[in-house]
């Protein structure tokens, strides 16, 4: 398939079409110039849309990185034939900024910090994860956005900020808070596993799916009978995220034993 055919097949809307087109441009640039080339930051849904497109494009050499292991927002880096992934320097593309604020009574949120960054003219695609702590936040950004943040990002909410660049290795993401759920289901259909993961009735789970509130592996899924497997990520708007960690054998009553991690 040519580029137009690929984009038409894998883009669900105009916004996604633009994101994927830019990624293909970077892929071509890396191949033609023989240099590493990266996209801007991708959301989990955008990454999920890009991965099958890359498979259909012949599996070009690439990697995803968000500044630290387990980052939610990542860039996709296309590598030339001469470069191995371990030789690519993440600091060439990404930077980390620490923003300290008064520790006493400060109640800065992710929204406050993101709003402040948008207020100085940065787009969401240039900013990665924002890690909020009690007296400081850490912002992952594109390398070329770091000077803008350091020189212009003076305040978030009603708090003045003290900024400095830090090594990416100094990022300190908080461990995810999860609840481990042990349950049994009659089937590994999406509505059944969703019902277990979010303590919903089977009917309410089916309604959420039909209403477009549910994503499977970060892609909207409207089919309640879609089969779910180990490692699949289920998200429901308004309720959060859970992961089907293990699928075991059958209980004495013939039901499937499962283990789910629900993110709190």
Buried (B, 14 or more C-beta within 10 A) or exposed (E): EEBEEBBEEBBEEEEBBEBBBEBBEBBBBBBEEEEBBBBBBBBBBBBBBBBEBBEEBEEBBBBBBBBBEEBBBBBBBBBBEEBEEEEBEBEEBBBBBBBBBEEEEBEBEEEBBBEBBEEBEBEEBBBBBBBBBEEBBBBBBBBEBBEBBEEBBEEBBEBEBEBEBBEBEEBEBEEEEBEEBEBBBEEBBBBBBBBBBBEBEBEBBBBBBEEEBBBBBBBBBEEBEBEBEEEBBBBBEEBEBBBBBEBEEEEEEEBBBBBBBBBE
